[in-house]
Every structure is written in structure tokens, then in C-alpha cells.
Amino acid sequence: MPLLVSRTDSRAIRVGFDGIAAADFSVPSLTSVSPDNREIARTAMSLLLNRIDAPDSLREG
């Protein structure tokens, strides 16, 4: 499970990115999100194809 861990005020904050149901029962608590993988893939492919079509368009001179 991919996990993002951050510390604030001596407490660990844990965020999972897989939407597991067990997050509801975790101690300490775990926030779990379920990203839209299809939308992420669509956006990534669009950005890649745009970069292939115009490789210099995003570079700063």
C-alpha cells in the first residue's frame, strides 16, 4: 500500500492511496483515498502525447 507519512506537532499523519476498507479500523487512524486511476492514466497519456508532438513547447529558453 503506498503511504504518505507526515509529522506535525509530534503526531504522525498517515494517508493511504488505495481506498482500503480497513482504514476505518486502523489505530492510529489512517486516511485512505481511492484515486480515479483511469483519469490519471488518460491525463498522463495526453501529456505524453503532447510532449511527443511538440517536445520543445514546454521548455523555457
C-alpha positions, 0 to 999 in steps of 0.5 A: 500500500503506498503511504504518505507519512507526515509529522506535525506537532509530534503526531504522525499523519498517515494517508493511504492511496488505495481506498482500503476498507480497513482504514476505518479500523486502523489505530492510529487512524489512517486516511485512505483515498481511492484515486480515479486511476483511469483519469490519471492514466488518460491525463498522463497519456495526453501529456505524453502525447503532447510532449511527443508532438511538440517536445520543445513547447514546454521548455523555457529558453 
